[in-house]
Amino acid sequence: MEKDILSLPEDTEVCLCEGVTLGEILEAIKNGACDIDAIGDATGAGTVCGLCRSREDDPDGERELHLDEILEAAKEKGLCPNNNG
């Protein structure tokens, strides 16, 4: 059951450790943070416990959304200025 990540409310909290929201992550992506490390540098997301980075980093499913899922959805919608495909 795949969710439409980009239609979720922008105030959806993605990184619980740093309090980073989906809207902040999408803004960072639009400003050129087009990989997980760059998103972390721009927002702090994924830089503390790391569970929000990917499902692989969250084996017990403690987070609803993960940075890799958001980044993939954003790239598919053409939000990443450094991505042509």
C-alpha positions in Angstrom: 0.0 0.0 0.0 2.0 2.9 -1.3 1.1 6.3 0.0 1.1 9.5 -2.0 3.9 11.2 0.1 3.7 14.5 -1.6 0.0 14.9 -0.8 0.6 14.6 3.0 0.4 17.7 5.1 3.6 19.7 5.0 3.6 19.8 8.9 3.9 16.0 9.0 6.9 15.4 11.3 9.5 13.2 9.6 12.5 13.5 11.9 11.3 13.2 15.5 14.8 13.8 16.9 15.2 17.2 15.2 11.5 18.0 14.7 11.9 18.3 10.9 8.7 18.4 8.9 7.9 17.1 5.4 7.6 20.7 4.2 11.1 21.6 5.4 12.5 18.5 3.7 10.7 19.3 0.4 11.9 22.9 0.6 15.5 21.7 1.0 15.1 19.3 -2.0 13.7 22.2 -4.1 16.8 24.2 -3.1 19.2 21.5 -4.3 19.5 19.0 -1.4 19.1 16.0 -3.8 20.6 13.2 -1.7 20.0 12.0 1.9 23.2 13.5 3.2 22.4 16.9 1.7 18.9 16.8 3.2 20.6 16.1 6.6 23.0 19.0 6.1 20.2 21.4 5.2 17.6 20.4 7.8 19.3 18.2 10.4 16.9 15.3 9.5 18.5 11.9 9.9 21.5 13.1 11.7 20.7 11.9 15.2 19.3 8.4 15.5 19.0 7.8 11.7 15.7 5.9 11.8 14.1 8.4 9.4 16.8 7.9 6.8 15.3 4.8 5.2 13.2 1.7 6.0 16.5 -0.2 6.0 17.7 2.0 8.8 14.4 1.6 10.6 14.0 -2.2 10.9 11.3 -2.1 13.5 9.2 0.4 11.5 9.3 3.1 14.1 8.9 5.9 11.6 6.0 6.5 9.2 8.0 8.3 6.5 11.7 8.0 5.5 14.0 10.5 3.7 14.7 8.0 0.9 11.0 7.7 0.1 10.4 11.4 0.2 13.5 12.0 -2.0 12.3 9.4 -4.6 8.8 10.9 -4.7 10.2 14.4 -5.1 12.5 13.3 -7.9 9.7 11.6 -9.7 7.7 14.9 -9.6 10.7 16.9 -10.9 11.2 18.8 -7.6 14.9 18.2 -7.5 16.7 20.8 -9.6 19.8 18.5 -10.0 17.8 15.5 -11.4 16.7 15.3 -15.0 14.7 12.1 -14.7 
